[in-house]
Amino acid sequence: MKIEPLTPIIGAEIQGLDAAALSSAEFDALFQAFTDHSVIFLKGQRALTAEEHSAFAQRFGPIHVHPASRGRPADIPGAMTMRTHEESEVAAGNRWHSDVSCDELPPQASILQLHDLPDNGGDTLFSSMYAAYDTLSERMKRYLDGMTAFHSGEEPFSHLFKFQRQDGSQPWPESHHPIVRKHADSGRPALFVDREFTKSIDDLPKDEGRALLQFLFSHLERVDFQCRFRWQENDIAIWDNRCVLHHAIWDYWPQERSGRRMSVVGEQPAAWSLVADCHQPVPTRLTR
Ligand code: SIN
């Protein structure tokens, strides 16, 4: 197994592993790389069957079923076809987001394998929410301490993607999550807001909340927190939604890009506390 970081902040490519046939020791090493780099890219893979993809995802934890698929019978629960083509009106993931952050238990890992690629384009960007937090001023960190935000699936799911709920009258998920969450494995603080799902900040006047969110959205999209992945056929990307935002670039229309994604249920986001959690930022050359 060979691990090659893409940047010092986020992302690593991994060669020499077969995702469908990992020993326990190999999975442990892969999980450590996932924790260390926040998003990893498995190179040199063959196309996984949906069963193999599901079995691989379950090594990380129980499968997360997207709200749009809940209540729908499925051979492989949680397997999502990701396909964008000439007739598509929207492309999944074409905005900065953490997958389904509106859920009460938002996904931890998302595991995407792409099988068909456009001639060029269709890269995916990933941004480190550890770096986004660490580079805030101490005053801003104090201001955010203990704050929560409201995440809702209504706008993206009903209006952007025009999904129909399978389970009828249930509303799309809505949740209040800490703005700074403590990562369950690394113990590090990460910003946890995104343009797709985070709609407002709790306990602030509307205008103040909106201005703060706009600042956080533009801050967390800084290019020096990011890596950019250029896909090859059957590559597998595994990102950690607890500390990473991602953005799939739709620059290849009218060509097609397709694959399959499976996600893994995460824990209820826990608040980072400046008082209880004594954090030494990981040294980076990033400046404020
Ligand atoms: C997504 O899962 O949000 C889409 C990622 C991609 O297609 O690159």
Residues whose N, C-alpha, C, O or C-beta is under 5 A from the ligand:
A	BS01	SIN	A92 G93 T124 A248
